[in-house]
Structure formats: C-alpha cells, structure tokens
Amino acid sequence: MKSFLSSALTERRQNDLLRVRRIIDSPTGVKVRLGARELVNFSSNDYLGHSNHPAVVAATRAALDKYGLGSGASHLITGHSREHEALEEELAAFTGREAALCFSTGFMANLGIITALVGDGDAVFEDKLNHASLLDGGLASGAHFVRYRHKNCDALNDKLSGSLAAHKLVVTDAVFSMDGDLAPLPELVRISAEQNAWLMVDDAHGFGVLGERGAGALEHFGLPAEQVPIYMATLGKALGTFGAFVAGSRDLIEYLIQFSRPYIYTTAMPAAVAAATRASLTLLQSESWRRERLRQHIALFKACARAHELNLMPSDTAIQPLLVGDAGQALALSRALEARGFLVSAIRPPTVPPNTARLRITLSAAHDERDIRELVDVLAELLTKQDM
Ligand SMILES: *Cc1c(COP(=O)(O)O)cnc(C)c1O
C-alpha cells in the first residue's frame, strides 16, 4: 500500500495537479486571513455575503441556546426538530412547491435523489459537465448511465429516443459550477416532456441569486414548478449556510423520506443550521439589493475584462472563469495573484476536462468595485508578463 499511495501522490504532484488545503484564520468573506496575511477572496460561493451576516449569526446563536448543537439522531429517529420542519415548509413556499426535504449536504442530496428514483432497467441522462455528485449519483444508481455533450439538446433527444428504459431521468446543473453558463432549461423541459422523461435540475449556483426574488434558475427562465418536477438546490452557496434541499410534489418528498438511503441513514444537520438558513431565506427577501449589487459587479467585471481582452468564458453569472489551459500555468497565475493579495483558485483536471485548467473567479455582492477593478488590472499585468 505504501508504494501505491506514494506513486499516486508523486504523479499528481508532477502533473501540477496536487491539491492543497488553505488554512483560513477568519470568517469567510471577501477579505480572508491566512496566517498573518489578509487576501481579497475571489474563490468563495458566498455570493451574497450571507455567510457571516449578523442576522444569520444571531439566529444560529438563538437556536444554539434553545436546541444545543448536535441533533442526536437521524431525521427518522429523533433528529428532526421544529426548525427543520419550519425550514422545509418555508423552502416549499418560496419555491412554489407542495413540499421540500432537507439533506445534510448537496452531495448527499444528489446521491440520495437519483439512487432512490432510478435503478436497474432505467436510464439516467446527464450533461457531460454536470457536478461530480450528479454523475456519481447516476453511476451508483445502477441505471443505464448516458452522458450527452454539454448543453447539446439534439444529442440528448437522440439518446432519449433510442432508449428502451422503463424510466428515463434527465439530470442537469442549472448553472454549471466550473463554467458559469446556464443550461438550456426551457429546451430540456420540452424534450423531457416529449420523451416522457423525468427532469431533475440542480440549482446549487442559481438558488438565491437568479430570478427576481432569488428563487433561482426556474424563476430566471419563467418556468412553472410543474415543468421541473425535481428541483434541488444547496444552502452552502448563496444562502451562506450549509446543507441542501429538494422540492417537488408531496408524493416525491414522501417517497424520498421512505426510500432515499443517504437521507435516512445519516445524522440530521444541527437545528441551529436550519435556523441559520431560515434567517438567510428571510434576508433574500428583505435585502434584495444584494442581488442587484451582484449583478452590477458581474457587469463591471466583464466590462473591465473585455477592456483588457482577457480570455473569459461565456458566463453571465457570478462564476467567471478565465480559461488558461495548462494546469501548471493556471497554478502559477494563482500563486502570482496570491503574492499580490488576491485569493483565486486554479481549477484543474480532473475537476475540469484535460487542457482546460482555469482560474475560477467568483464574485460576491460583498466585494467593492475597487476590489474588482484591481483584480482585473493585476490579472492583465500578470498575463502580459507571462506572454513574454
Ligand atoms: C456544490 C455543489 C453541490 C454539492 O453541494 P454541497 O452542499 O457542497 O455538498 C452539488 N451540485 C452542484 C452543482 C454544486 O455546485
């Protein structure tokens, strides 16, 4: 085993693919402290600045006083508190659905939804760039696993037509997590309906930020809830807390409570975390200016990047990747940015396809315009130097 481990690690390092964890000494925010250094953070999914918002922290404290920390058991035993129940009702109301169910993480939600819904004799159809948790859910389900070219509805349609599976499940990210582009949801809705397939949307990066009320990608596209019967989103990104949920019909939720193993066989998230999310959900409604400010920041970033002719990917969301290609070069850029005070992660294979390493820049309502202008100026300067 010793030589197996060390050769795997050596190979990763030699290919510039070794991951290291950064140790953060401050709350998450647009300024983070690493040891003695303070960096401007362009790598967090805390798009609205809710993660350390006083209202979220206060709600967590109050719930801690009332419930303590640990939930003590799984939801089906004694772990399901009044806070969890209220959060699920509020999420259902906010997304315009009959019911919602919270999972401890988005990864578990995706695994738990897909494996409960399809299996042997069924087929699952996934965009090639779907999040790892969706792909793993499809693979673990035992259903025939089919991937289609990124956002290619014709390819999907052909694959669906050719399938003899008992049940067909189409699964997509709404906002692709490493690219920032949107799935063609209206088309996917139409094709799924025509082909008698079920449609599941993972709105991890849309929920809270897209749409007039922040209700996510379906609101952005004006799609009614019944057209996407399985809506999943996470709470650790724009909501700034932790966990995930699925929303849909009462029967879908009741079915998952009965049959979703990653829901059933795990400890419930702390009630205080559910309380934090409830506060964050209220903020979505009371501080809608945060969404507006984020939109302005995205426009500013794109305009500055365009002025410097940076190689941006086609995205209008808070995820603004800068395509680099080579993993070593992406890593070098990330390090050079850090030396200049900016935290921007290099995203490398296998998280993204070979030769598409990138800097994944994420914007937050909590950034200042100045942070954004400075980042682009420094990036442009570093890229010019790199060319020489
Ligand atoms: C982050 C993410 C997840 C996983 O959610 P966690 O709560 O972090 O486990 C699932 N899907 C997508 C698209 C994501 O970006």
The ligand as a Tripos MOL2 file, in Angstrom:
@<TRIPOS>MOLECULE
LIG
   15    15     1     0     0
SMALL
NO_CHARGES

@<TRIPOS>ATOM
      1 C1        -21.5570   22.4860   -4.5270 C.3       1 LIG1
      2 C2        -22.4210   21.6790   -5.4020 C.ar      1 LIG1
      3 C3        -23.0390   20.5220   -4.9250 C.ar      1 LIG1
      4 C4        -22.7300   19.9390   -3.5810 C.3       1 LIG1
      5 O1        -23.3020   20.6590   -2.5520 O.3       1 LIG1
      6 P1        -22.6800   20.5770   -1.0890 P.3       1 LIG1
      7 O2        -23.7540   21.0480   -0.1990 O.co2     1 LIG1
      8 O3        -21.4800   21.4510   -1.0990 O.co2     1 LIG1
      9 O4        -22.3240   19.1450   -0.8520 O.co2     1 LIG1
     10 C5        -23.9380   19.8880   -5.7580 C.ar      1 LIG1
     11 N1        -24.1720   20.3340   -7.0030 N.ar      1 LIG1
     12 C6        -23.5640   21.4140   -7.5060 C.ar      1 LIG1
     13 C7        -23.8630   21.8550   -8.8950 C.3       1 LIG1
     14 C8        -22.6530   22.1220   -6.7220 C.ar      1 LIG1
     15 O5        -22.0180   23.1830   -7.2210 O.3       1 LIG1
@<TRIPOS>BOND
     1     1     2 1
     2     2     3 ar
     3     2    14 ar
     4     3     4 1
     5     3    10 ar
     6     4     5 1
     7     5     6 1
     8     6     7 2
     9     6     8 1
    10     6     9 1
    11    10    11 ar
    12    11    12 ar
    13    12    13 1
    14    12    14 ar
    15    14    15 1
@<TRIPOS>SUBSTRUCTURE
     1 LIG1         1 GROUP 0 **** ****
